[in-house]
Amino acid sequence: MATQPRLLILDEPTEGIQPNVVREIGDVIGRLTRDLRLAVLLVEQKIGFARQVAQRFCIMEKGRTVANGAMNALSGALIDQHLRV
């Protein structure tokens, strides 16, 4: 990684990726945040993956934050209200 960044932005890194590679991506994100103390901004539609790798969540609709908090506060009700299609 170039010049010791403090933030890595990932836009749907699991899109179209086979499951064993998705696990590897999750492992790498974990190592980056834990070992390098790198902040990661993850934009992801796969809730299960996001729950595994993220500490916090933010749900946006039309450019506005409608819910955010610790990952363990991401309830089924919030998912149904904002993320179901």
C-alpha positions, 0 to 999 in steps of 0.5 A: 500500500502506497505511503501508509494510508489511513483510510481504505475505501472499498466499494462492494469488494465481494460483488461477483466473487466466489465464496472462498475468495470472499472469506479471504477478502474478509480476512484481509480486511480484518488484518488491515484494521487490526494489525495496521490500524487502517480505517476501512470504509466498506460499501456493501450490499451483502449484510452477512459479510458486512456484519463479519468485518465491520464494527459500525454501520451507516444506512443512507437513503437519497444521500442522507443518513437514516440509521447508524451505530455499532454493528450489533445494533443493526436489527432485522427491523432496520434491515427490513425498513431500509434495505429490503427490496 
